[in-house]
Amino acid sequence: MVAASNAFRQDALKQTAQPVYVLHTYPFKETSLVVELFSQQFGRVAAVAKGARRPHSAMRGLLQSFQMLSGAWSGKNELKTLHSLDWSAGLTLLKGEALMCGFYMNELLLRLLPREDAHESLFAYYAAALQTLSVESDLANTLRRFELKLLQELGYAVPLLQDENDVPVEADKTYRYEAEYGACELAATKNGVQCRGKTLLDMARDDYSDAQTQSQSKQLMRYLLAHYLGDKPLHTRQLLIDLQGM
């Protein structure tokens, strides 16, 4: 009876056929890996892939970033046991700067997304961003859109249409944007970054066609991410800056 009860509880905790992406892996004990997954229904999940470091492991070849996979795992603790991974969709190929952009998005998710906090809309947006990167189109603006979507989905206030006093943002006015407050009068604070009202309105409309909007949105998102990430910098961010100032 005890064994049957334990088996029932284990089955109840098992998740199967879950759409996932591999964000990162790192060694665990002698032959295993910890796999950080981004799942559609459960958010970020950490699971042990037992024996995955062995040369002939069936799972080893599936632990590839940027591919939609179908995963199965179980466990009641924060560190689950990964039972299987299977191909779920066509192969997504990222190369060159697009590949670095993909790793940058993965690092953002690892740093900012709490474990087991579902964000299905963000999962879909991440998948769409990977497809855009795969055709090497509009790389910098794809990152700006993803950065903004990530902060908004995680509940960080990034108001773009109203200033800190709930007054509509004016396109021809210059503001100082401060984290936790939004667009402020220039005389109200020395913190944050300076930007046009048009930049904020363009970002709200998802319109990055204007060259100054592209430049100022990059500065704004870099500032906001640094604020929420804290003192530890992103490794991939510096690589992107070294490449082309993304």
Secondary structure, DSSP 8 states (H G I E B T S, - for coil): -HHHHHHHHHHHT-EEEEEEEEEEEEEETTTEEEEEEEETTTEEEEEEETTTTSTT-TTGGG--BT--EEEEEE-SSSEEEEEEEEE-S------THHHHHHHHHHHHHHHHS-BT---HHHHHHHHHHHHHHHTT-SHHHHHHHHHHHHHHHTT-----SBBTTS-B--TT-EEEEETTTEEE-TTT-SSSEEEEHHHHHHHHTT---SHHHHHHHHHHHHHHHHHHH-SS--HHHHHHHHHH--
